[in-house]
Amino acid sequence: SGPWMCYPGQAFQVPALPGCRPVLKLQCNGSKVPEAVLRDCCQQLADISEWCRCGALYSMLDSMYKEHGVQEGQAGTGAFPRCRREVVKLTAASIIAVCRLPIVVDASGDGAYVCKDVATYPDA
């Protein structure tokens, strides 16, 4: 396993994380996330390699924006009507910590619990 297996075109395909979509929407809009919904999301993330969890979250966020017709760099979104883009990105990045799942942040194998790539990715 390693970061190479997370890139598009490789044998590994990033899952859509359907269980995490409602977590992101509820958290971002300030609503309480039901335990069963959070458990589904965390289980889906747990099934993904530590190397690929952040990429999977970014991919989910990107697809949610595209489904609502939001172009990169555009302000506001139909997917998260009461949530600024920066807050959406930080909320997505923190799902890993909420689930208490480790991620690998770089090739040295150092671990973390927040996706820096998702939080700082300019187009997410």
Secondary structure, DSSP 8 states (H G I E B T S, - for coil): --GGGGSTTSS------TTTHHHHHHHHTT----HHHHHHHHHHHHTS-TTTHHHHHHHHHHHHHHHTT--TT-S--SSSTTS-HHHHHHHHHHHHHHHT--EE-STT--EESS-HHHHH-TT-
